[in-house]
């Protein structure tokens, strides 16, 4: 099964004139497009999109800067570390993020029941990747979750850091918002059912950096099998492949992101809001033969051998109550998703993977 590429341009063009909250203002083609978005998220937990506001050049500019940062000495990078804030801003060193599959017994039980060809690679310990957390967008002046809404950390010697991070982050948030509106319409909800809950959320631009010189052996696990705890996750195209996802039917699939496209994945918060109609997508990042082929090409072209993912975690606002929305509240599975604030939910998830003081994978 191939993940379809959704061109957001027709919806973006129409949405500027579209003030209605339901499907009624959409022409049949756009209704069909919205239904395809919701269906694909439901069946695969992932979606490829083409957003004319997010260009391949934007992605390259961002990755160029992050490669330069991750190539800096470890001592310099560690100056940007904020463990007392649960690594929710600044840098997270390699060897700190713990894949959920190592600590979650329920996931381990599911893995043992999988067919061998669908099983993920088994990590031997924490992930050997670095990450940088940069908040995107405004934060609430009053919130019960100050630590989830902390000030950003700017490394010295990178004069364009803030502008580059903010520009790419805001563009990816805009793409997420368009997809969230289309998904809401496709699910039979109001257009702003999701986006209204995202306002002033603790959105995080969270690129990872993996050193392919030190960790470039085939089958090295950079990010062990896990789901994301947020609402939706978006990535620009990495220069080195290696992402595997699991479809709802349990099939394992390597993701190939076309040039100029963005990959969106479902997180746990959208699962909560849809009472499990759309489940959080499981995924991993592993060095494959395609990764090593890309390494050989990078060596020939004298390019960086740091694998950077331009990842952004879009969240529901911390003080918003997570609960099944609209008709999903009538689902027989709704009882599995009791009301709780999004901030409490995040803290509960982080506690499971021991992130109160040591960072786990989102």
Buried (B, 14 or more C-beta within 10 A) or exposed (E): EEBBBBBBEEBBEBBEEBEEBEBEBBEEEBBEBBBBBBBBBBBBBBBBBBBEBBEEEBBBBBBEBBBEBBEBEEEEBEEBBBEEBBBBBBBBBBEBBBBBBBEBEEBEEBBEEEEEEBEBBEBEEBBBBBBBBBBBBEBBEEBEBEBBBBEBBEBEEBEEBEEBBBBBBBBBBBBBBBBBBBBBBBBBBBBBBBBBBBBBBBBBBBBBBBBBEEBBEEEBBBBBBBBBBBBBBBBBBBBBBBBBBBBBEEEBBEBBBEEBBBBBBBBBBBBBBBBBBBBBBBBBBBBBEEBBEBBEEBEEEEBBBBBBBBBBBBBBBBBBEBBBBBEBEEBEEBEEBEEEBBBBBBBEBBEEBEBEEBBBBB
